[in-house]
Amino acid sequence: MEGMNSQTGVLALWNDCAAGHEELYDQWYHGEHFFDRVSIKGFRMGRRHESLGGHPRFFTYYETESAAVLFSSAYQAQLDQPSLLTKEVMAGVFINVTRTVCACVQRSGRERGGFVVTMSTREHGREDELKTTALLFADVSGVVRTEVWVPVIDSGQSHTEPRQEEQIRGQDQTIASCLVLHLTREDSARRVIDQLASETEADWDMGVYRLLSELRHEDCR
């Protein structure tokens, strides 16, 4: 188990794609965006997922050496200097966005699964509930990894206005904490989300997603 001292950074995103623009969306992600992000120094990897049903349709996260990487000048420059294709995608294709810079404050397991269950809230003060739930599900059949994420704010950041990308697409929603469970099989993921839904309050946002693609920093060289 790794706790607060690990300080692994995570950029967590949930979003939809405007109907009829899926081809452009995938062209953007795999033609430039994924590489541009993951190639930044301090990024370890990015993983894209698609919902098995419901919304948000997509769940993407980037893992970094620390949360500070997500406030670095190299990363902020990309946010403020979007490409022409990024501008097009931000202007009505990349929609219903929830985006939060986080730190991973609790983790168990080493493998990452082909399916993930996410359980998040916008209500503050519920981190301990997620930590307890993560421990309870760590040994459930099919679960190979659990992570708890909480938001990180750069107290030294002088820039307070939304970055250019967010200005184009509109203000993002944020989370207050999140549990991510990695699983090996779809049936296990569906059982777990059903169990979570039956054993927790109804105000959690939950989803089950399958892996679309993964890109690691070393593969960007």
Secondary structure, DSSP 8 states (H G I E B T S, - for coil): -B-GGG-EEEEEEEEEE-TT-HHHHHHHIIIIIHHHHHTSTTEEEEEEEEESSSSS-EEEEEEESSGGGGGSHHHHHHHHS--HHHHHHHTTTEEEEEEEEEEEEEEE-S---SEEEEEEESSTT-HHHHHHHHHHHTTSTTEEEEEEEEE---TT----S--HHHHHH---B--SEEEEEEES-HHHHHHHHHHHHHHS-TTSEEEEEEEEEEEEGGGG-
